[in-house]
Amino acid sequence: MKLLYVTESVPNRDPELGDGSSMIPYEVILHLPADVAVTLLTFSGPVPVPAAIRNRCETVYELAPREELSAFVRSLGGLTGLGKQRRATPSARAAAARLSAGQDATLIHGPHALFLSHHITGPLVLQTVDPWSIRAGMDTAIARTFRPAYRLREELAARAERQLPARARLLTVGAQDAAAWAAKLGRPVRSIPNGTEVATGPRRRRDVPVVCFAGSLNYAPNVDSAAVLVERIAPQVWREVPDARFVIAGRRPTPAVQALAGPQVEVLANVPSILDVFHGADVAVFPDEHGVGIRNSVLEALAAGLPVVATPVAARELPAHPLLAVEGSMDALVRRVVEQLRLPRAAQEPPQGPGQGAPQDGSTGGTAVRTWETVAGEYLAEVRAAVAASSPAGALSLPNRQP
């Protein structure tokens, strides 16, 4: 199969400049089977195309985005999508049309690149981590000022999504987002959750109890969660466990997050491996009050064999797990954290295989880790379904596909 993969930014795993949206195509491309010939069409940015991606793809095309000031004006001050307007250049539209004509199918990743779907020929799959109208709705809910402008942006995003080509198969990460997006658009949407790396390496010995929090620290809901952890949870924990240390780790912490650092609070920016943070902690805490999609950091902590205490928002859509405690109130969440920190050290350590922080079968606490090989296979199944539906026989056999 010849696949055109269009991404809104360079697929990468950069610890500082990468994000959830760049991570997904990076992992999917590397885990697609060898018989899929990938042509990558992407937009240049601060991270160069990784060598592993160049080596896996047949051809890589990098397009220069529009200057930010010009895009800001074209987007009416951000109302119609600054990210989209940076990418909506004549050269991008022409490249998408030309390249898709020579491929068996096209997969577009990212809300800021979905506009190119109107210039694609042939079978088409569209994926967005968070549907932009739903993400805009979350921004409206947490906005403290300019709420009418946020509401207008949300409606404009929904209007653009309703105009996506009818033949395209739609994908997102979270099942709840898929259901909400399907209801908004009146068409099927499927969720394909992300994969998780299988944790390796021994857990580090700690002189004092350690609580950690991880996530993108320039993402507004995570900034709020970090503040809740330090300002509301930590003081209650210190009353019971005075020597407890809190570690906040993630990419690009805002000044508000950096200001949370103190004698017993460490802020780690752009850590090369979040697994090192998990291996050095006794418990991970996710006190999220806002968010959409599936919380990848929770999955990664569980895959590392680390006990997790989370709010229902942070644990959204996650199945029951022996290491996951979900608490609906702040008092209950604090009690769980204190209980975990008071456990004898031996009781906190997960089962160890030789040189591993998890059992040798790739599971944690009896729950299998969802691999990126599985995820890539599910994406490929959607692409193949789009190809089948494009033929006269396929179109007749797939009239009522379900999300």
C-alpha positions as CSV (number, residue, x, y, z in Angstrom):
1,M,0.0,0.0,0.0
2,K,1.1,3.5,-0.8
3,L,0.1,5.9,2.0
4,L,0.3,9.7,2.1
5,Y,0.6,10.7,5.7
6,V,-0.1,14.4,6.3
7,T,0.8,15.9,9.7
8,E,0.3,19.3,11.1
9,S,3.8,19.3,12.6
10,V,7.0,17.2,12.3
11,P,6.5,13.8,13.9
12,N,8.8,13.7,16.8
13,R,9.4,12.7,20.5
14,D,11.4,15.8,21.4
15,P,11.3,16.2,25.2
16,E,10.9,20.0,25.0
17,L,9.3,20.9,21.7
18,G,7.3,17.7,21.0
19,D,3.7,17.2,22.2
20,G,0.9,14.6,22.1
21,S,0.1,15.5,18.5
22,S,3.6,15.1,17.2
23,M,4.1,11.8,19.2
24,I,1.2,9.9,17.6
25,P,2.4,10.1,13.9
26,Y,6.0,9.5,15.1
27,E,5.0,6.2,16.7
28,V,2.5,5.2,14.0
29,I,4.9,5.7,11.2
30,L,7.7,3.7,12.9
31,H,5.3,0.8,13.7
32,L,3.5,0.5,10.4
33,P,4.3,-2.8,8.7
34,A,7.1,-2.8,6.1
35,D,4.7,-3.3,3.2
36,V,3.2,0.2,3.7
37,A,5.2,2.7,1.7
38,V,4.8,6.1,3.5
39,T,5.1,9.5,1.9
40,L,5.2,12.2,4.6
41,L,3.9,15.7,4.0
42,T,4.5,17.9,7.0
43,F,5.2,21.5,8.1
44,S,8.6,22.6,9.2
45,G,9.1,23.9,12.7
46,P,11.7,24.0,15.6
47,V,12.2,20.2,15.5
48,P,13.9,18.7,12.4
49,V,12.5,15.5,10.9
50,P,14.1,12.7,13.0
51,A,16.5,10.4,11.1
52,A,14.3,7.4,12.1
53,I,11.3,9.0,10.3
54,R,13.3,9.9,7.2
55,N,14.7,6.4,7.0
56,R,11.2,4.8,7.4
57,C,9.5,7.0,4.8
58,E,9.8,6.7,1.0
59,T,9.8,10.5,0.6
60,V,9.5,13.4,3.0
61,Y,8.1,16.8,2.0
62,E,8.5,19.7,4.4
63,L,6.5,22.9,3.8
64,A,7.1,26.3,5.3
65,P,4.2,27.6,7.3
66,R,2.9,31.2,6.9
67,E,4.4,33.8,9.2
68,E,2.6,34.1,12.5
69,L,1.5,37.8,12.2
70,S,0.0,37.2,8.7
71,A,-1.7,34.1,10.0
72,F,-3.1,36.0,13.0
73,V,-4.7,38.6,10.7
74,R,-6.1,35.9,8.4
75,S,-7.6,34.1,11.4
76,L,-9.4,37.2,12.6
77,G,-7.4,37.3,15.7
78,G,-7.4,33.6,16.2
79,L,-11.1,33.1,15.9
80,T,-10.8,30.9,12.8
81,G,-7.8,29.0,13.9
82,L,-4.3,30.5,14.0
83,G,-2.7,27.0,13.6
84,K,-4.8,26.3,10.5
85,Q,-4.0,29.7,8.9
86,R,-0.3,29.2,9.4
87,R,-0.6,26.0,7.3
88,A,-3.3,27.1,4.8
89,T,-0.9,28.2,2.1
90,P,-1.3,27.7,-1.7
91,S,1.8,25.4,-1.7
92,A,0.2,23.2,1.0
93,R,-3.0,22.9,-0.9
94,A,-1.2,22.1,-4.2
95,A,1.1,19.6,-2.6
96,A,-1.8,17.7,-1.0
97,A,-3.7,17.5,-4.2
98,R,-0.7,16.4,-6.3
99,L,0.7,13.8,-3.8
100,S,-2.7,12.3,-2.9
101,A,-3.4,11.6,-6.6
102,G,-0.5,9.1,-6.7
103,Q,-1.3,7.2,-3.4
104,D,-3.7,4.5,-2.5
105,A,-5.0,6.5,0.5
106,T,-4.3,9.6,2.6
107,L,-4.2,9.9,6.4
108,I,-4.3,13.4,7.8
109,H,-3.3,14.0,11.4
110,G,-4.1,17.0,13.5
111,P,-6.9,19.6,13.7
112,H,-4.8,22.3,12.1
113,A,-4.3,20.2,8.9
114,L,-7.8,18.9,8.4
115,F,-8.6,21.8,6.0
116,L,-6.4,19.9,3.4
117,S,-9.1,17.2,3.3
118,H,-10.9,19.4,0.8
119,H,-7.9,19.1,-1.6
120,I,-7.3,15.4,-1.3
121,T,-8.4,12.8,-3.9
122,G,-9.0,9.2,-3.1
123,P,-9.6,7.3,0.1
124,L,-9.3,9.5,3.2
125,V,-8.9,9.1,7.0
126,L,-8.8,12.1,9.3
127,Q,-7.4,12.0,12.8
128,T,-7.4,14.6,15.5
129,V,-6.1,14.1,19.1
130,D,-8.8,16.4,20.4
131,P,-11.6,17.6,18.1
132,W,-11.0,21.3,17.9
133,S,-14.6,22.2,18.6
134,I,-14.5,20.1,21.8
135,R,-11.1,21.5,22.8
136,A,-12.5,25.0,22.2
137,G,-15.5,24.2,24.4
138,M,-13.1,23.3,27.2
139,D,-11.3,26.6,26.7
140,T,-14.6,28.4,26.9
141,A,-15.5,26.6,30.2
142,I,-12.2,27.6,31.9
143,A,-11.9,31.1,30.4
144,R,-11.9,33.9,33.0
145,T,-12.3,36.7,30.4
146,F,-13.5,37.2,26.8
147,R,-16.0,34.3,27.1
148,P,-18.1,35.5,24.1
149,A,-15.0,35.4,21.9
150,Y,-14.3,31.9,23.1
151,R,-17.9,30.8,22.4
152,L,-17.6,32.2,18.9
153,R,-14.4,30.4,18.3
154,E,-16.0,27.1,19.4
155,E,-19.0,27.6,17.0
156,L,-16.7,28.5,14.1
157,A,-14.6,25.3,14.8
158,A,-17.8,23.2,14.8
159,R,-19.0,24.7,11.6
160,A,-15.7,23.9,9.8
161,E,-15.8,20.3,11.2
162,R,-19.4,19.8,9.8
163,Q,-18.0,20.6,6.4
164,L,-15.4,17.8,6.4
165,P,-15.7,15.5,3.4
166,A,-18.5,12.9,3.8
167,R,-16.3,10.1,2.5
168,A,-13.6,10.6,5.2
169,R,-13.4,8.2,8.1
170,L,-13.0,10.2,11.3
171,L,-10.8,9.2,14.2
172,T,-9.9,10.7,17.6
173,V,-8.2,9.3,20.8
174,G,-10.8,9.3,23.5
175,A,-14.1,7.3,23.3
176,Q,-16.0,10.1,25.1
177,D,-14.7,12.6,22.6
178,A,-15.6,10.3,19.7
179,A,-19.2,10.0,21.0
180,A,-19.5,13.8,21.5
181,W,-17.9,14.6,18.2
182,A,-20.2,12.1,16.4
183,A,-23.2,13.7,18.0
184,K,-22.1,17.1,16.9
185,L,-21.4,16.1,13.3
186,G,-24.2,13.5,12.9
187,R,-21.7,10.9,11.5
188,P,-19.6,8.0,12.9
189,V,-16.3,8.7,14.7
190,R,-14.0,6.0,16.0
191,S,-11.6,6.3,18.9
192,I,-8.1,4.8,18.8
193,P,-6.4,5.3,22.2
194,N,-2.6,5.9,22.2
195,G,0.0,3.3,23.0
196,T,2.4,3.2,25.9
197,E,6.0,2.2,26.1
198,V,6.7,-0.8,28.2
199,A,8.8,0.4,31.2
200,T,12.2,-1.0,31.7
201,G,14.9,-0.3,34.3
202,P,14.9,-0.8,38.1
203,R,13.0,1.5,40.5
204,R,15.4,3.9,42.2
205,R,15.8,3.9,46.0
206,R,14.6,7.1,47.6
207,D,15.8,8.7,50.9
208,V,12.4,10.5,51.4
209,P,8.9,9.8,50.1
210,V,8.3,11.3,46.7
211,V,5.1,12.3,45.0
212,C,5.2,13.2,41.3
213,F,3.0,14.8,38.7
214,A,3.8,14.7,34.9
215,G,2.4,16.3,31.8
216,S,2.9,19.2,29.3
217,L,3.4,22.1,31.6
218,N,2.4,24.8,29.1
219,Y,-1.1,23.2,28.8
220,A,-3.7,25.2,30.8
221,P,-5.4,22.2,32.5
222,N,-2.0,20.9,33.6
223,V,-0.9,24.3,34.9
224,D,-4.0,24.3,37.0
225,S,-3.4,20.7,38.2
226,A,0.2,21.5,39.2
227,A,-1.1,24.5,41.3
228,V,-3.7,22.4,42.9
229,L,-1.1,19.8,43.8
230,V,1.3,22.2,45.4
231,E,-1.1,24.7,47.0
232,R,-3.9,22.5,48.1
233,I,-2.7,18.9,48.3
234,A,0.9,19.2,49.4
235,P,0.2,21.2,52.7
236,Q,-2.3,18.5,53.8
237,V,0.2,15.7,52.9
238,W,3.0,17.5,54.8
239,R,0.9,17.5,58.0
240,E,1.0,13.7,57.9
241,V,4.3,13.1,56.1
242,P,6.5,16.1,56.8
243,D,9.5,15.0,54.7
244,A,7.5,14.2,51.6
245,R,9.0,15.7,48.4
246,F,6.9,16.7,45.3
247,V,8.3,16.5,41.8
248,I,6.5,18.2,38.9
249,A,7.9,17.2,35.5
250,G,7.1,17.9,31.9
251,R,7.9,20.0,28.9
252,R,8.0,23.8,28.7
253,P,6.8,24.8,32.2
254,T,5.2,28.2,32.3
255,P,6.4,30.9,34.7
256,A,3.4,30.0,36.9
257,V,4.5,26.4,37.1
258,Q,8.2,27.4,37.7
259,A,7.0,29.6,40.6
260,L,5.7,26.6,42.4
261,A,9.2,25.3,43.1
262,G,10.4,25.4,46.7
263,P,12.4,23.6,49.4
264,Q,10.2,20.4,49.0
265,V,8.9,21.0,45.5
266,E,11.1,20.4,42.4
267,V,10.0,21.5,38.9
268,L,11.8,19.5,36.2
269,A,11.6,20.9,32.7
270,N,11.9,18.9,29.5
271,V,13.1,15.7,31.1
272,P,14.6,13.3,28.5
273,S,12.6,10.3,29.9
274,I,9.5,10.6,32.0
275,L,10.1,7.0,33.1
276,D,13.1,8.2,35.1
277,V,10.7,10.4,37.1
278,F,8.2,7.6,37.6
279,H,11.0,5.2,38.7
280,G,12.1,7.7,41.3
281,A,8.7,8.2,42.9
282,D,6.4,6.4,45.4
283,V,3.1,7.6,43.9
284,A,1.9,9.8,41.0
285,V,-0.9,12.2,41.6
286,F,-3.2,13.7,38.9
287,P,-5.6,16.2,40.5
288,D,-7.1,17.3,37.2
289,E,-10.2,19.5,37.2
290,H,-10.3,20.0,33.4
291,G,-9.2,18.1,30.3
292,V,-10.3,16.2,27.2
293,G,-9.2,12.9,25.7
294,I,-7.3,10.2,27.5
295,R,-4.6,11.2,30.0
296,N,-1.4,9.7,28.5
297,S,0.7,10.5,31.6
298,V,-1.5,8.3,33.7
299,L,-1.1,5.4,31.3
300,E,2.7,5.9,31.3
301,A,2.8,5.9,35.1
302,L,0.8,2.7,35.3
303,A,3.0,1.1,32.7
304,A,6.0,2.0,34.8
305,G,4.5,0.1,37.7
306,L,3.9,3.2,39.8
307,P,0.7,3.6,41.9
308,V,-1.5,6.4,40.7
309,V,-4.0,8.5,42.6
310,A,-6.3,10.5,40.2
311,T,-9.5,12.5,40.0
312,P,-12.3,11.2,37.8
313,V,-11.3,13.8,35.2
314,A,-7.7,12.6,35.1
315,A,-8.8,8.9,34.9
316,R,-11.4,9.5,32.2
317,E,-11.9,6.5,30.0
318,L,-9.3,4.4,31.7
319,P,-10.2,0.8,32.7
320,A,-9.9,-0.4,36.2
321,H,-6.3,-1.1,37.2
322,P,-4.8,-2.5,40.4
323,L,-2.4,0.4,40.7
324,L,-5.0,3.1,40.0
325,A,-7.1,4.8,42.7
326,V,-9.8,7.2,41.5
327,E,-11.0,9.6,44.2
328,G,-13.8,12.2,43.7
329,S,-13.0,14.5,46.6
330,M,-9.9,16.3,47.7
331,D,-9.9,14.8,51.2
332,A,-10.2,11.3,49.8
333,L,-7.4,11.9,47.3
334,V,-5.1,13.2,50.1
335,R,-5.8,10.2,52.3
336,R,-4.9,7.9,49.4
337,V,-1.6,9.7,48.8
338,V,-0.7,9.6,52.5
339,E,-1.6,5.9,52.7
340,Q,0.7,5.2,49.8
341,L,3.6,7.2,51.2
342,R,3.3,5.4,54.6
343,L,3.6,1.9,53.1
344,P,6.8,0.1,53.8
345,R,9.3,0.5,51.0
346,A,9.1,-3.2,50.0
347,A,5.4,-3.0,49.7
348,Q,5.7,-0.2,47.2
349,E,7.9,-2.0,44.8
350,P,6.2,-3.7,41.8
351,P,7.1,-7.2,40.8
352,Q,10.5,-7.2,39.2
353,G,11.9,-9.1,36.2
354,P,15.6,-9.1,35.6
355,G,16.5,-5.5,35.0
356,Q,12.9,-4.5,34.6
357,G,10.4,-2.3,36.4
358,A,7.5,-4.5,35.3
359,P,6.9,-8.2,34.8
360,Q,8.7,-9.7,31.9
361,D,5.4,-10.4,30.1
362,G,5.1,-6.7,29.4
363,S,2.2,-6.2,31.9
364,T,1.9,-4.1,34.9
365,G,-0.1,-5.3,37.9
366,G,-1.8,-7.9,35.7
367,T,-3.0,-5.4,33.1
368,A,-1.6,-5.6,29.6
369,V,0.2,-2.5,28.2
370,R,-1.3,-1.2,25.0
371,T,1.5,-1.1,22.5
372,W,2.2,1.2,19.6
373,E,2.3,-1.8,17.3
374,T,-1.4,-2.4,18.2
375,V,-2.2,1.3,17.6
376,A,-0.5,1.4,14.2
377,G,-2.4,-1.8,13.2
378,E,-5.7,-0.1,14.1
379,Y,-4.8,3.0,12.1
380,L,-3.9,0.8,9.1
381,A,-7.2,-1.1,9.4
382,E,-9.0,2.3,9.1
383,V,-7.0,3.2,6.0
384,R,-7.7,-0.2,4.5
385,A,-11.4,0.2,5.2
386,A,-11.4,3.6,3.5
387,V,-9.8,2.0,0.4
388,A,-12.4,-0.8,0.4
389,A,-15.2,1.7,0.8
390,S,-14.0,3.7,-2.2
391,S,-14.6,0.8,-4.6
392,P,-18.2,0.3,-5.9
393,A,-18.4,-3.1,-4.1
394,G,-16.9,-1.8,-0.9
395,A,-19.2,1.2,-0.8
396,L,-22.2,-1.1,-1.0
397,S,-20.9,-3.4,1.8
398,L,-20.0,-0.6,4.3
399,P,-23.1,1.6,4.4
400,N,-23.5,1.8,8.2
401,R,-20.2,1.6,9.8
402,Q,-20.2,2.3,13.6
403,P,-18.0,4.5,15.6
